[in-house]
Amino acid sequence: MQSSLLRESLVTLGLNFLELAQLLDMNVRTVQRWLSGEVEIPRSIECVINAWMYLNQMGLPWRPDGFSVALLSPEQVKNQLLLQMESSKELVKIIKKVKSRGGPAAPWIVDLSAKKATLGDVWVRFYILSNGSFSPQSYGRFDKNPDLYRDQSILEDAYVCIAEAIAVRNEKYKDADWSSVDI
């Protein structure tokens, strides 16, 4: 695998080199050397990336740090849908709360194609739902361990920034066939 193909794969998978190193349990410097072309990418890593790309293309879960909902029973899926509805209601409350305090304290950078928002060393991944909304997936920090209690207000800010970015996209494509819209 050429370094340029690895870079393209990372973009498609919505990963940066730090996340790739973490998922592969590799040294960050090793991944940087692969990306620069300084060191050849091992065949085993190429196979892993190709498998992730295939699964991603098929719309199947591929992240080794996640859980596949495909493994759930129909009853568990029903419960997950109910939780999703509750989550949507909570997001509305959070957005109202942040707006009542004057909006986000800092502007998050929202990349809808990567389904990721960042603010310095903090990141939030999310799913874009077919109804034009979103569901937070995960968050992390590069500077320290994540702590939901400590990071609550900045995560709330992230949710508002994500919602606003999706609203702009939804307005832009309001009459579009969603199956043909490239996000």
Steps between C-alpha positions, in 0.01 A plus 500: 500500500633840404495783755267699275247213505527480878426874523198460269378206710526702819287776347238248388496335843489836679821433692811704568844353557463516879178301492650247259795450734261455792275252317800297383674529838802643316749772575384834355844561347476169311170608344654839411787319326253294298312813397818680398618203294811478716419141606315232305153417627495136617280261303306413817406867549404528133266202547340659806447835322360324191259300718384815677453672164294209367279488808460880491402486132240234579361715783600243760660567840877491474644686799670264742420741785125492433207260534299369208126552528471220242556261791186617680174306521176661372404583860839665559463697177157621618653609830781678315245688289315609814829617649570689176168680529580595860846611389345728237283663766806551722691657210220753453522587871879536479479726194245723676721511810811605304310760302353643823852556632594690183612214277820297489798644688727412207435407137548132431621396155237265360590270211176342382671269252725357774212517751733660749516828692821630656602770742872496565584164657136393544301313236143376466387243244137480398258327267286700261148362511267467203254742661759780470610485862802334662596268779824541696717190468811555709741761625859513607792723584862500395614712795351300791261221579135563413274586792131547425436703813791740443440526125120530511477868402746474212320190371171690517666775295613237249144371461374849421775557242426162340125573493565840340730352234243234415224764487705699248555186293130407526395846382741484210361164389139539620351382170763235429462126486705400807628187329680718246643763737874474560566608856 
